[in-house]
Amino acid sequence: MLPPPQKYPSKSHPPALFVVAILSAAPAVSEQQVAENDVSVRLADLRITLPSKPEKDTVKVGGEDGEEPSWQHRLLVHDRNGSIIVWFQDSPNATDPQLALKAAQETVVRRAGGDVTEEYAIESDDNPGRHFIVAIHANDGEFRVAYYFFAGRFYQIMAVGTAEFTRSDAVNKMFASVRFGEEQEDSAAAGAPGRE
C-alpha cells in the first residue's frame, strides 16, 4: 500500500513549452479505444501495461564537452488529452539512487514550470522509487511521474496532460502494472495477444 500523498501550496509559474508541444501533437483517441487496446510490454527489466501500442525510439542524452553520452530508450503513447512517456537509462555508477530519484523529480518540476501537488516514496518488487504530480497552471494540466531504480538503470513512467487523462482508469492501471525482473509466464499468458 502506498503512503498518503503530501500536499503542497499552489503557486503560479509560466508554462513549459515542451508540455504544449506534447499535448498539441497528440492524435485524437477515444477513451473506449484506449481501454480496448491495452498492451503488455517489456522495456529492459520493466514490465508494464500501456493503454495502446507504443511508438519506440532512442535518444542521446549528454555527450557535450567530451563526456560520454548515455541513451534513453523510450516508449510513447499519445491521446487527445495527453501523452505517456516511459523510458530507461543506464546508470551503473549511481551510488545513491534515492538522491538521484529526487534530483530527477526536481528537474521535471523546473522544466514543467509548475508545483509539486503530491509526492511520496514508492517501491515495486522492493525497488526504490518516487511518485509525484506536478501541476501545470497555464494549461490546467499536470505531470504524473514515477521514477524507479533497478539493476543499475533509472526508469521513468510519465503521464502528461489533463487531470482527466493523468488520473484516468487506463493511466491508473498503467502505474499499478509496473513490475521489474524476469516475467513468470504461464502457458495461458505466454500466448496472450498484445505481448511484445
Salt bridges, closest charged atoms under 4 A:
ASP38 OD2 - LYS173 NZ 2.37
ASP45 OD2 - ARG153 NH1 3.68
GLU55 OE2 - HIS78 NE2 3.84
ASP57 OD2 - ARG74 NH2 2.65
ASP90 OD1 - ARG153 NE 2.57
ASP115 OD1 - HIS13 NE2 3.28
ASP115 OD2 - HIS137 NE2 2.62
GLU118 OE2 - LYS7 NZ 3.54
GLU118 OE2 - ARG167 NH1 3.52
GLU119 OE1 - LYS102 NZ 3.10
GLU119 OE1 - ARG130 NH2 2.59
GLU142 OE2 - ARG167 NE 2.78
GLU182 OE2 - ARG42 NH2 3.97
GLU183 OE2 - ARG195 NH1 2.64
GLU196 OE1 - LYS56 NZ 3.10
